[in-house]
Each structure stands twice: as C-alpha cells, then as structure tokens.
C-alpha cells in the first residue's frame, strides 16, 4: 500500500494569526531598509499600479531584489530561522 503524504498550507490573509509580516524580520533587512519605509514604498507602488496588497507586495519584493542585485531564493535569507514572532500586516487603505 502506498503511503500518502498530507500537506497543509496556511496563509494569514487577515492578520489574525501573526502580529507582523514575517518579511519584516529577514527579507526587508536584506534590502537595508526599515519595514515601515519598505511597506510605504510597496503600498504606494501597489496603488500606482492598481495591484492588491498581497500580489503587489510580492511583485515589489522581487522588483527590489532585482534592482539591488540580490538573490531572492529562500536559501539566500541570512536571518530566516532566527525570528518566529510576527505582527499585523499593513494594508493599502
């Protein structure tokens, strides 16, 4: 008999499970930025390009990494296992 693997994917879209974006702890510091400054830029980019907050910020992460010539694969984050506490997400409104 073949053993089946169960996988669960969880994403906190409404900010009820975490206190901030996980990107605030590792990814944004990789850009040499403070989270508030990054989110202001990302949210403004989203408004300017009629993008929703989630997909707009995902695109902006890749855009910023490319501009700074930084790798953006999971294995490249220097702080990824260090932080485990999160705060509420910022929104476009």
C-alpha positions as CSV (number, residue, x, y, z in Angstrom):
1,X,0.0,0.0,0.0
2,X,1.3,3.5,-0.9
3,X,1.6,5.8,2.0
4,X,0.0,9.2,1.3
5,X,1.6,12.5,2.4
6,X,-0.6,15.2,3.9
7,X,0.4,18.8,3.3
8,X,-1.2,21.9,4.9
9,X,-0.6,25.4,3.6
10,X,-1.6,28.3,5.8
11,X,-1.5,32.0,4.9
12,X,-2.7,34.6,7.3
13,X,-4.6,36.9,4.9
14,X,-6.4,38.9,7.6
15,X,-3.7,39.2,10.2
16,X,-5.4,37.2,12.9
17,X,-2.6,34.7,13.5
18,X,0.5,36.9,13.3
19,X,1.5,40.3,14.7
20,X,3.6,41.5,11.7
21,X,4.8,40.3,8.3
22,X,7.5,37.7,8.5
23,X,9.3,39.7,5.9
24,X,9.9,42.4,8.5
25,X,12.4,40.1,10.3
26,X,14.6,38.8,7.5
27,X,13.8,39.9,3.9
28,X,13.3,43.6,4.4
29,X,16.6,44.0,6.4
30,X,18.3,42.2,3.5
31,X,17.4,45.3,1.5
32,X,18.9,47.5,4.1
33,X,15.5,49.1,4.9
34,X,13.3,49.6,7.8
35,X,9.9,47.8,7.5
36,X,7.9,51.0,7.7
37,X,9.8,52.5,4.8
38,X,9.6,49.4,2.7
39,X,5.9,48.9,3.2
40,X,5.2,52.6,2.4
41,X,7.0,52.2,-0.9
42,X,5.5,48.8,-1.7
43,X,2.0,50.0,-0.9
44,X,2.4,53.2,-3.0
45,X,3.7,51.1,-5.9
46,X,0.6,48.9,-5.5
47,X,-1.7,51.9,-5.5
48,X,0.1,53.4,-8.5
49,X,-0.2,50.1,-10.5
50,X,-3.7,49.1,-9.3
51,X,-2.4,46.0,-7.6
52,X,-3.9,44.4,-4.4
53,X,-1.7,44.5,-1.3
54,X,-0.7,40.8,-1.4
55,X,0.3,40.3,-5.0
56,X,1.6,43.9,-5.3
57,X,3.9,43.4,-2.4
58,X,5.1,40.1,-3.7
59,X,6.0,41.7,-7.0
60,X,7.6,44.6,-5.2
61,X,9.9,42.2,-3.2
62,X,11.2,40.7,-6.5
63,X,11.5,44.1,-8.1
64,X,13.5,45.5,-5.2
65,X,15.8,42.4,-5.1
66,X,16.5,42.7,-8.8
67,X,17.2,46.4,-8.5
68,X,19.7,45.7,-5.7
69,X,21.2,42.6,-7.5
70,X,20.2,40.4,-4.5
71,X,19.3,36.7,-4.8
72,X,15.7,36.1,-3.8
73,X,15.6,32.4,-3.3
74,X,14.6,31.0,0.1
75,X,18.1,29.7,0.8
76,X,19.6,33.3,0.5
77,X,18.0,34.8,3.6
78,X,20.6,35.1,6.4
79,X,18.1,35.6,9.2
80,X,15.3,33.2,8.1
81,X,15.4,30.8,11.0
82,X,16.2,33.4,13.7
83,X,12.8,35.0,14.1
84,X,9.5,33.4,14.9
85,X,7.2,36.2,16.2
86,X,5.0,38.2,13.8
87,X,2.9,41.4,14.0
88,X,-0.2,42.5,12.0
89,X,0.1,43.2,8.2
90,X,-0.3,46.7,6.8
91,X,-2.9,47.4,4.1
92,X,-3.3,49.7,1.2
93,X,-6.2,51.6,2.6
